[in-house]
Amino acid sequence: MAEQTLEIFKKGIPIFTILQDENRQQILVMLCKTNRMTVNQITEKLSLSRPAVSHHLKLMLNAGILSVSQSGTERYYSADMTSTVTLLKALTQSLEADIKNKA
């Protein structure tokens, strides 16, 4: 069973890497609390430059924890955590099974 846990950890490395940054954590929490936000709306709430926010959003988008939609000239970012939550649940279940099998 430990092999399965390690495989799940490997799948989660991109997400864990992205979420270790406090600014990205703040952005994600902000987007989880709202429906969607633009780069400018996010920048207004953080002490980061617009290019820095854009960079963080790009990394988070590439990691699959955000989605983006276009409305006119605006790009709206939203939290898209379904696959991440599924991965974390699988990791938790696998770790619990490893602990149970150890006992």
N, C-alpha and C positions, 0 to 999 in steps of 0.2 A: 504493500500500500504506500510506503514511503516514496516509491518511484513515481506514483501518480501525483503525490503532493509536489515533488520536485518539478514535474512537467507543468503543473498549474502555476507554480512560482515562475518558471521560465516564460510562460505565456503572459504573465503579469508584469514582467520587467519593464516594458515600455510605459505602462501606466504608473507603476511605482516610481520610476525615474522622473516622470513628469510631475507627479504629485509631491515630490520631496521639496519643491520650491514653494516658499511661503506666499509669494505673489500669485502663483498659479492656484494655490489653495484658496486664497481670497477671491480670485476671479471665479473659481468654480462654485464656491459657496454663494457668491452674489448671483450667479446665473441660475443656481438651484432655487433661489428665493424669488426670482422673477421669471417671467415667461421668456423674454429675449431682450438683448441689449446690443447697441452698436459699440464700436470701438470708442467713440467719443463719450458715450454715456458711462462706459467702464472707466475711462481715463479720468473723468470728473470725480469719481469716487475713490481713486487711488492716488498715491503720491509717486506715480510713474509717468514717464513721457508717453505720448501716443505711439511712437515707434516701439517702445518697450512693451506696451500692452499688445500691439499688433504681433510682435514676435512671440509673446507668450500664447496668444490665441492661436497662432499658426502651429506651434508645437502641440498644443492641446488638441487641435483639430486633427493633426496627423496621428496622434495617439488614439483617436477615436472616442474621446470623452466629450467632445462638443460637436454640434452640427451648425451649419450656417445656411441662411436663406437670404435671397436678394429681394428687395422691394424698392423699385426705382433705382436710385443711386446708392441706397443704403444696404449694407450687409448686416444682418442681425444674427448674433450668436446665441445659442441655447445650449444648456447642459443636455448631453445625450449619454446617460449613464447606464442604460439597460444592459449592455454587454459587460460593462465593468462590474456592475452589481452581481450579475450572474457568475462572473469569474470569481469574485470575492466570496460569494456563497459557496461555490464549489471548493475553494481553498479552505474555507472554514470547516466544511463537512469532511474534507480529506484529512485535515489536521486533527479534528476530533476523532476520526476513525483511527488514525495513527496512535493517538494517546490511549484510546480504548483498547487497541490491540496490544499495546505495551504492557498494560496492567495485567 
